[in-house]
């Protein structure tokens, strides 16, 4: 009798265990996330985005993040802002010598489609770029002048801009968007040499850092007298204190990290490595940067970054003042050697620039963008310049979108133009 009861108990236990295992498989198979269990036959639901076809007919999921290329995180590529000049946003233009900054700077004050456009002032080369509250929305050479010093660099601007605006206006909350434009180092160096050769100087640049200007012992002049007019390229290359050397890396770096212009503060190799890494980091963190060799792509990226349109198209120049400069191989190698920080920085910038273009292209919802003048913005109050109208597509934008489509982006490298000067 006891044996019979034991057998019945065993059968009950076995049945209960079997039932638990059976229902456990059902539960995990249908309710456990497929990534963990891998047993569910249900298809995962799509993202919150929606399917659409872009301007070249490629179907995409809107709302999903584009795949980020190796080397740059999503935050480094995602540069999309709704720039609000009426709400305390201020664009700060870091203008480095001979990089095309004058070209971009003039477009900013002359034909950028903001709600209250810049107006010409009686003062030479100056524009009034203030919003309806009489507050500056653009900090640049053509709007406020060289208020932080002649061609102020990153270190100077970071220390000066806020203080200057607080003196000019009552203190209020602002959002700063730093922008700049870079240039291929050899072309930029030659352009600066030709500029100095004609008698131009930047000897009044303050070179402020940590609250003081650089001394003549730290940065001695390369010439005696008022200027360096007539200097040969070899003479220009031979001056160790020539600020043209690695200008872009130095002007984009935080110089307080290396003792400012005191070259005895750190060993040379360590100083140069810190300058390069700081310049890369600051460039990556800027709201926007462009490349002179690719001004049409620069315009496309700027307009999609800030949701602002230029009335006029940027034009890529095929020839400039340095187009007829003949270099020996030795001279070219010396320029590269003297500007090797700039060469590395530009390589980094070009890679980041291309990946940001690809990223913006993948974010594009296929809307045809048309140019809206400031007058139209004032009349209609239309803050959003992305107007759907296939018959008014901008030719430049159409070309750039095709060029930077995901299918062609890997096949079309950014090649340098020998004619840029």
Secondary structure, DSSP 8 states (H G I E B T S, - for coil): -HHHHHHHHHHHHHHHHHHHHHHHHHHHHHHS-HHHH----S-----SS-EEE-TT--EEETTS-----TTS-HHHH-------TTTTEEEEEE--TTSSHHHHHHHHHHSB--SS--EE-SSTT-EE-B-TTS-BSEESTTTT-STTSTT--HHHHHHHHHHHHHHHS-----EEEEEEEE--HHHHHHHHHHHHHTT---TT---EETTEE--TTTS--SSSSS--TT--HHHHHH-TT-TTTTHHHHHHS-GGGGTTT-TTSS-HHHHHHHHHHHHHHHHHHSSEEEEGGGHHHHHHHHHHHHT--BSS-----S--TTTT----HHHHHHHHHHTHHHHHHHHHHHHHHHHHHHHHHHH----------HHHHHHH---------GGG--HHHHHHHHHTSHHHHTTS-----TT--
